[in-house]
Structures are given as C-alpha cells and as structure tokens.
Amino acid sequence: MEQIRQYFNQFTPLSDADWHYFSSRLTRESFPKKSLILRAGQTENHLSFIAEGLVRFYIPGDEENDVTFSFSFAGDFVSAYDSFLTRQPSTYHVETLTDTTLLRVSHADLQDIYRNTAAGNIIGRHAGEGLYLTLLRREISLLHESAEQRYVKLLADQPKLIREIPLKYIASYIGITPQALSRIRKRISGIS
C-alpha cells in the first residue's frame, strides 16, 4: 500500500487522515497470469493500481485476430476507464499477462473519497489524467510513426515489455502482423 501512497505524494501531500480514509477503501486482489479482470460486456467497477504485474487491453476476436491496444505495468493505474466513467459496458477485455496484484477502489467508494477528503479530487484527477495521456500518446504514435518507429520507441521506453509480452500481442499493439514484426526485429538486430 505504501507504493500507491508514494505515487500520490508526488502530486499532493496526503494527510494521515486522508490516507487512512482512502486506504481503508482499497482492496488487494491477486490474479494469475492470463486472467480476465474485465470481460467485454461488463461494466468496469474499479479503478486499480498495479502493485505487481502486467496487463493488456484488447478487443476480442478469434485467437489470431485480437486487437491489443494498450499495456499497463506495475506502478500504473488500470481500468476500462470509459466504462468506469459512463457506467456503460466495456467493448474490450482487460487481461493479466503475468501474475498480477492490484490495489482497487470501487466506483462508489471513489465517489465517497471525492466527497469526504481534501486530496480525493486530486487523486482522481491524476489517475484519470494518466490514463488519458497513455491513450493519447498511442493515438498520436499510430498517426505519425511507422511500425518500425513504434517498435523502436517501445523497445527504448519499455525494454521489459519485450521480454514479458508475447510477440503476437506486441505486433497487434503496433498495428502489424507477427511476420512483419519478425522482419523489423531482424533488420534492427542486424543494425546493432
């Protein structure tokens, strides 16, 4: 739990009373590798902080046609945030790629935290802004960078991603086939 308090203290100092109020509403849940945290069609009821693990967001298809559009790592917030905000069913799955531990707050408890703590709105705003910025950066990347540029950037920004995520998910994330990713990887390793 100290990990999430340190994260928030970067933005606003939490009084002991606010921290106690917030942390008393957190639940710790562990999920084994390849667990669906949320299925398409379900409404997201949690804003979660990844204490340990790795999560992917994807639009379901058959096994070869899933569209991976985001990853979240330890120290990130994770949520089907559009569903969380609108209270409408999600159109995508949220899945663990490794054994994952989440610190979770429910929608109802978060609304209560907003109303009853001085730091609550700051906490919610920073969590929401972080989720928004992640999606915006991805969208801009898809519009302005080649698949090879996206892969090189991913390799530089998240080197452990490459080791922990199956290549078919990385290929889907950067918008190419696994075969095209294989060619990019060969070309890059030939350059190094």
URBELWO-V853549 format. One record per pair of residues at least 24 apart in sequence whose ideal C-beta (glycine too) atoms are under 8 Angstrom apart, sorted by the first residue. I is the first residue (numbers start at 0). J is the second residue. If there is no record, write none. Layout:
I,J / I,J
This chain:
0,25 / 0,27 / 0,102 / 2,48 / 2,50 / 2,74 / 3,48 / 3,50 / 3,102 / 6,48 / 6,74 / 7,118 / 7,121 / 7,122 / 7,125 / 10,121 / 10,122 / 10,125 / 11,118 / 11,121 / 11,122 / 12,118 / 13,118 / 14,117 / 14,118 / 16,116 / 17,116 / 17,117 / 17,118 / 17,119 / 20,112 / 20,115 / 20,116 / 21,104 / 21,112 / 21,116 / 21,118 / 21,119 / 21,122 / 24,104 / 24,105 / 24,108 / 24,109 / 24,111 / 24,112 / 25,102 / 25,103 / 25,104 / 26,102 / 26,103 / 26,104 / 27,100 / 27,101 / 27,102 / 27,103 / 28,100 / 28,101 / 28,103 / 29,98 / 29,99 / 29,100 / 29,101 / 30,95 / 30,98 / 30,99 / 30,100 / 30,101 / 31,95 / 31,98 / 32,95 / 32,96 / 32,97 / 32,98 / 32,99 / 33,94 / 33,95 / 33,96 / 34,94 / 34,95 / 34,99 / 35,92 / 35,93 / 35,94 / 36,77 / 36,93 / 36,94 / 36,95 / 36,99 / 36,101 / 37,79 / 37,82 / 37,89 / 37,92 / 37,93 / 38,89 / 38,92 / 39,88 / 39,89 / 39,90 / 39,91 / 39,92 / 40,88 / 40,89 / 41,82 / 41,88 / 41,89 / 42,82 / 42,86 / 42,87 / 42,88 / 42,89 / 43,78 / 43,79 / 43,80 / 43,82 / 43,83 / 43,89 / 43,93 / 43,106 / 44,83 / 44,105 / 44,106 / 45,78 / 45,83 / 45,101 / 45,103 / 45,104 / 45,105 / 45,106 / 46,76 / 46,78 / 46,80 / 46,83 / 46,103 / 46,104 / 46,106 / 46,109 / 46,123 / 46,126 / 47,76 / 47,77 / 47,78 / 47,101 / 47,102 / 47,103 / 47,104 / 48,74 / 48,75 / 48,76 / 48,77 / 48,101 / 48,102 / 48,103 / 49,73 / 49,74 / 49,75 / 49,76 / 49,77 / 49,99 / 49,100 / 49,101 / 50,100 / 50,101 / 50,102 / 51,98 / 51,99 / 51,100 / 52,95 / 52,96 / 52,97 / 52,98 / 52,99 / 52,100 / 52,101 / 53,95 / 53,96 / 53,97 / 53,99 / 53,160 / 53,163 / 53,164 / 54,93 / 54,94 / 54,95 / 54,96 / 54,99 / 55,93 / 55,94 / 55,96 / 55,164 / 55,168 / 56,91 / 56,92 / 56,93 / 56,94 / 57,91 / 57,92 / 57,94 / 57,168 / 57,171 / 58,90 / 58,91 / 58,92 / 59,91 / 59,92 / 63,167 / 65,168 / 65,171 / 66,171 / 67,168 / 67,169 / 67,171 / 67,172 / 68,137 / 68,172 / 69,133 / 69,134 / 69,137 / 69,172 / 70,96 / 70,157 / 70,160 / 70,164 / 70,172 / 71,133 / 72,157 / 72,159 / 72,160 / 75,129 / 75,133 / 76,126 / 76,129 / 76,130 / 77,101 / 78,130 / 80,127 / 80,130 / 80,131 / 96,163 / 96,164 / 96,165 / 96,168 / 97,163 / 141,174 / 146,173 / 146,174 / 146,175 / 146,179 / 146,180 / 146,183 / 147,183 / 147,186 / 147,187 / 149,173 / 149,174 / 150,180 / 150,183 / 150,184 / 150,187 / 151,187 / 154,187
